[in-house]
């Protein structure tokens, strides 16, 4: 393999990943609480990161720089207010037994509200600006199946739907898709959180994918890579559980450059291609512990009112979804290496080249995230 090939890989990867390097690291998943009252009125509040929504982008795809430009440029926030409200109403739909139901938007964050909250939070904590949109609708009293679609710009929405004390459903509704709830049962959609865990890696966790590829490149066999994947999931589950149950406090946004540094370390180990079983198995555990902290920081406050048994169900579903996505990445990477071996039996150069690329990307991501946080702290 010539030097030109890995350089081409580096260039392509940087082109694809550059837009994500400066994404503001404080984004928080949208959270919705809905109550079906005794008079069959569905009353709902959606807490979301408002400035990115006003920009028409997902929070995790909005960089601190472009949000600052949007917020600080005179009149720009105010000029977008009506469009943001209309888009919310247009993208929000509810169905009772398959029949669309008209809804009333009771309140929506105005430009003045957003500006006031933004100013109140101060420079150091200016993002995210989390505020509530409140809406309600009258549904038939005999409704058995309830469906809701949120505006796709909100991203996945963790939704807690209740009907009195006898019925409660909690699930993650994918962006732009229907969340389906069966009224009258106390249950938690384990499958919904399994899907959420899968999406947390594919397609949303591209940095997570880089680390998993590095683990495959550094493994002697597919079985060894699968073992490392399982160790990562164990680490992820440990810290996620500790934070969600309030045993550990949520971490700060500085966890993001630390995660990126672990990706760089994983790529470096793959580049070395030397026996280091302790490091190869220890690193996935450490990465899992760190990455679990990053996710739990956003989720902990949303699950505080759940029982321990319910939290256990959600943690199992999410971590199984993560593990399923990791297995897919491992098998796909192993398949690629196997196909390459049919052309060139010696794959060591390919593994080293890809490991080097991941190490470089991890380092660049770490520096970019660190710079973004330092710059944000200095403003």
N, C-alpha and C positions, 0 to 999 in steps of 0.2 A: 504494500500500500504506500503510495507516495504521500509526501507532506501536504500536497495540494488538497487531497480529499478531506482530511480533518479540518483544514482551514475553511473549506467550503461549508462543512457542517456548522462550524462556529459562526460563520457569517449568516447562514440561514436561520440558525437558532436565535441569534441576537436580533435579527429583523422581526422574528415572530414574538419574542419576549419583551422587547424594549418598551412597548406600551404599558406593560404590567409592572415595570420596575419602579415606577413612580406613583403607583396607586396608593391612595392614602390608607394607612394601615389601621385606622380606627373604625372602619366600617362595621356596622352591626346588623345582624339579620333582622328583618322586619318581623314584628310580633303582633298577633291579632287576638283579641279576646271578644268572643261573641256570646250573648245570652239570649235564649228564647224564653221570653217571659210568659206568665200564666195567661195573658190575653193574646198569645200567639204573635207577639211583636218581636221581631229579631232586632236586637240592639247590639251594635258592634263598634269597637274602637280599634284602629290600626296605628301602631306606633312605628314610625319609620324615619330614616335619615333624610331630612327634607331638602337640603341644598342640592344633592345629586339628583333627586327626583325633579326638582325645578329645572335642572340642566338636561333632563331627559335621559339620564344614564344610571346604570346600576352603581350603588355606592362603592363597591370594590373595584369598579372600572374608572372611577373618578379620581384624578390625581389631586394632591393638595394644592398644586400650583393653579390648576384650572378652576378649582373651587374658590381659591382666594381671588382670582381674577373676576369670577362671577359675583362674589359677595362684595368686593371692594369697589368694583366699577359702578359709579353712580347711576342709579336708575335701572340697572340691568335686572336686578332681582324683581323690582316692582313691575317691569314690563312683561315678565313671564308669569305673573300670578294667575291671570285668567286662563291662560293656556294650560298651566299645571292643574288647575282645578277641573277644567273640562276633560283633560286626558284621564284624570282619576275617575271621573264619572263614566267616561266612555269605556275604560278598561275594566271597571268593576261590574260584575254580574252575579246574580244569585238565582237559583232555581229550586222550586219545591216540587218534588216528584217529576222532574223533567220540564216543568213549566216555568218560563222566565217570570220573575216577580219584580215589579217596579220598586225602586228604593228612593229614599230621601237622604240627601247628604246634609246632615245637621250642622257639621262644622268641618272646616278644612284650614290648615295653617295659612294665614295670609302673609303677604310679604312683610308687613309691619310686625306680625307675631314672630316670624323667623328672624328678622333683624334684631328684635328685642332679646330673643333667647340667645342668639349668636353673640351679642354684646355682653350679655349677662355671664356667659360661660368664660369669656376672656380669651386672650391670645393663646395661652398654653393649652387650653382644652376646647378650642373652637370647633373641632369636629369629633364625633358626629353631632349634628343638631337634631336630636330625637324629639318629635312632636306627634300629636295624635290627630287623626282624621276620624270623625264620628259619623256613622250613618245608621239608619234603621229601615225596616221594611215589615209589612204585615204579611204573614204567611198563613195558609189554610191550617185550621186546627188539627186536621187529620194527616198532616204531612208526615211521611215516613222516611223519605230520603231527601236530604238537603245538600245542595251543591253550591260552591262559590268559586268564582274566578277573580283573582286580583290583577291589577295592572302589572304587566310584565316588567315594567321598570322598577318594581319593588323587589324583584328577585324572589327566591324562595321565601315563603311566609310561614312561620311557626304559628299554627292556629289552635286556639283553645276554645272549643265550643261547648257550652253548657246549657242544660235545660233543668232548672231547679237543682235539687241536690241528688236526684236519682239518675241523671244522665250527664256524662261528660266524655268528650272525645278530644284527643290531642294528636295532631298530625302536622307534618310539614307539607305544605302545598307548593309544588314546583312552579317556577315562574311561568305565567301565562296558561297554566293548565288547571283543570277542575279539581277542587278538593271535594271529595265525596264523603258525606257524613250520614250515618244511619241514626235517626233520632230514637230515643227510648232505650238505648243500651249504654251501659257503662263499660267502655272499652277503649283501648289505645291501639292505634293502627301500627303494630309492630312492622308490618310490611312497608308502611309509609316511611318510617324512620330507617329501615333497611335501605330503601331507595335513596333517602337523604344522605346516609353514610356513603353510599356508592357515588353519588354526585359530588360529595365533598372531595373525592379524589378525581373522578372522571365525570365531567370535564373541568370542574372548577379548580381542583388542586394541582395545577401544572407543576408547581414547585415540589409538591408531594410526589408526583410522577417521576420527576428527575431523580429524586432520592431512591425510589424503587428500582429504576433502571440501573442506577449505580450499584445497588445491592446485587442485581442479577449479574452484572459485568464482573463483580468481584467474587462471585460464588463459583465453586468448582462444578457444582451440579444444580439442576433445577430443584431437587429436593432440599439442598442447602439453602437456596434462595427462598423457598417456601417457609422453611424454618425461621429464617430471619424476618420474614413478613409477619409470621405469627408472634414473634418476640416484640416487634414494633407495635402490633395491635394490643398486646398485653400492657406495654408501657403507656400507650394512648389511653386505654381503659382505666388504668390506675389513676392518672392525674385528672382525667375527665370526671371520674367518680368522686375524687377528693374535693374538687372545686364545686361540682354541682351539689354535693351534700354539705357544702360550707365548711369542710374540714380544713381546706386550704383557701386563702383569699384569692380572688382573681388577679392575674398578673397584668403588667402594663404592656403597652404596645412595643416595648423593647424586645419582646419575645420574637418578633418577626425577623430582625437581623440575626438573632441567635439561630433560628431555624435555617436561615440561608447559609450560615457558616457551617452547619452540620451537613448540608447538601454538598458544600465545597469539600468537606472532609471525606464524605462518601465517594465523591468523584476521584479524589486523590488516592484513596485506597484501591479503587478500581484501576487507576492508572499504574499503580505500583505492581499489581499482579503478583504479590508475594504472599506466602502463607502468614496469616495474622488472624487466626480464628477468634481469638479473644476480642480483638478490636472489631472484627466483622460482626460478632454477635452482641457486643456491648454497645456499639454505635446505634443499631436499630432500637435497642431498649432506651438509650438516652434520647434519641430523636423522638421516639414515641412519647416519652414522658414530657418532653418540651412541647411537642405539637399538641398533645392533649390539653396542656395549659392554655395554648392559644385559642383553641375552639371553646373551651369551657368558660373563658373570660367573657365571651359573648352570650353564652347560653345559660349561665348560672342564675341570673336574675329572673329568667323566664320560667324556670322550673321549681322555684322555691315553694310554691303552694301544692306541690304534688307529694303523695305519700311515698315512702321508701320503696314499696312494692312497685308503684308506677314508674318511679325513676329507674328502677332496675330493668323494667321492660324496655324503656327507651334506650338505656345504655347498651343493652344487649343488641337491640335492633340496629342502632347506629354503628356499633363496632363490627357487627357482622357484615354490614354494608361496606365499611372501609376495607375489611379483609377480603371481601369478594372482589372489589375493584383492584386491590393489590395483586390478587391472584391473576386477574386478567392482564395486568401490566407485565407480570413476570412471565406468563405463558407467551404473550405477544413478543416480548423481547427475546425470549429463548427461541421462539420460532424464527425470528429475524436472523439471529446468530446461526441457527441450524441451516437456514436457506443460504446464508453467506458461505457457510462451510462447504456447500456443494460446489461453489465456484472457486473458493480458495480454502483448502482444508485447514490451513493455519489461521486461527481466529484471534490469536494473541494481540496482533497489531491493531485489529479492529477494536478489541476490548480496551486497549490502552488509549487509543485515539478518542473513543467515546467517553472514557473516564476522564481524560484531560479536558474535553469540552465541558463536561458537567462540573468539574472542579473550577474552571474559569467562569462559567455562568453563575455558579453558586457564590463565588467571590464577588463578581460584579453586582449580583442581586443584593448581597450583604452590604456592600459599600453604598449602593443606591438607597437602600432602606435606611441605613444609618445616617446618610446625608440628609434624607428627607426629614427624619425625626429631629436631627440637630438644627436644620434650617427652620422647621416649624417651632422649635423651642426658643429660637432666637428672635422670632418675629414678635 
